[in-house]
Amino acid sequence: NTSGRAQPEREQTWKNPRSQWDAARVRTLRARVILLPVSYSLVFLLGLALNGALLWSVCGRTRRWSSTVVYMTNLAAADLLYVLALPPLVISNARGDLWPFGDVICKTVRFFFYVNLHCSMMFLACVSVHRFLGVCFPIAAVRLRTRRLALFASGSVWVLATAEILPTLVFAHTGVINNMTVCFEMTNPARFGAYFPYGLFLAIVGFLIPFLVVVTCYCAMMKVLYCGAAGAVSGARTARVRNKSLNTIMVVFLVFVLCFVPYHVARTVYLFVRVYMPGDCGLLNVVMISYKVWKPVVSFNCCANPLLYFWGSYRRRHTLRAWPCRRRRRRVQPSVGLVETTSTRGRSPHSDFHHECKPPGVHRHIWNRTLYI
């Protein structure tokens, strides 16, 4: 009799944390069977297409690799590897957490999932510092924003993220729950006490520190652009250029916050409840549902990064093409050649191009900084 067995199992759930965890898992299973496979499938298709297009655009059509290209290539590679780890999770969640791929693939998928997630956050922090130097310290940025430093920083990010996630190969494994083989995302319930310090370490080093770097950099850039515009010559064009730059910064910052903050907050709360309040079945169920709901949201960041890059590239090209730079350069070519040995010695063509393309009515202090965003 099914109803006769349900009552003893329900009473046992309140006494046994393992049974309580199983009961909370059963409550969320129906929603997960629909939400996670559909979300992960959409992220896989969009992320594969967008990051593949970004890598093709950057690697195949760029002759000279700048520091910006290095960071964006590594970010796209991390996002691409992240989405490639999703198909086994789609199949497993669609089958009610049944894991048919074995223990080795379970460890491998969990490892690549978290490595590339943390790489994405760290590369976004590197891009934030890169833009911060260009906007707030444009003179020092010439010396600091080099391709060699970008390659060194990118290699350090991959090494650090890999070292952070190596313990996942020990904690993640397959197990049997309710006569069904599953792949534990963090670890099994019996080893959760040992996993808890490592989970907090990932929350601090893998999320909190990059998040504080991003917040500090973008707040400083907004302050410099806003205060610089206030001290510069006012004008309608200056206000428009400044507002476009501020809007770009705000959009990038909000995407980072919406994608990463809720997921990591929900994950950290889930860790605390599992360890310190295992007897509160209702709270455990709520935090588990919240954590599972925000998991697909953090995955959509790998689709947002290429879109923001293409949008920013279009905005910069549209701004530069709006002014007849090439015609003016051809018109003044004879006179420039006569004074090249005196007035233009030591000046790069890149700086001349920025100076000639500066829209009339826009203060140079604002124009030079917005080109870095």
ABEGO torsion letter per residue (X at the ends): XAAAAAAAAAAAAAABAAAAAAAAAAAAAAAAAAAAAAAAAAAAAAAAAAAAAAAAAAAAABABBBAAAAAAAAAAAAAAAAAAAAAAAAAAAAAGGBBAAEAAAAAAAAAAAAAAAAAAAAAAAAAAAAAAAAAABAAAAAAABBAAAAAAAAAAAAAAAAAAAAAAAAABBBBBBGGBBBBBAABBAAAAAAAAAAAAAAAAAAAAAAAAAAAAAAAAAAAAAAAAAAABBBBAAAAAAAAAAAAAAAAAAAAAAAAAAAAAAAAAAAAAAAAABAABAAAAAAAAAAAAAAAAAAAAAAAAAAAAAAAAAAAAAAAAAABBAAAAAAAAAAAAAAAAAAAABGBBAAAAAAAAABBBGBBAAAAAAAAAX
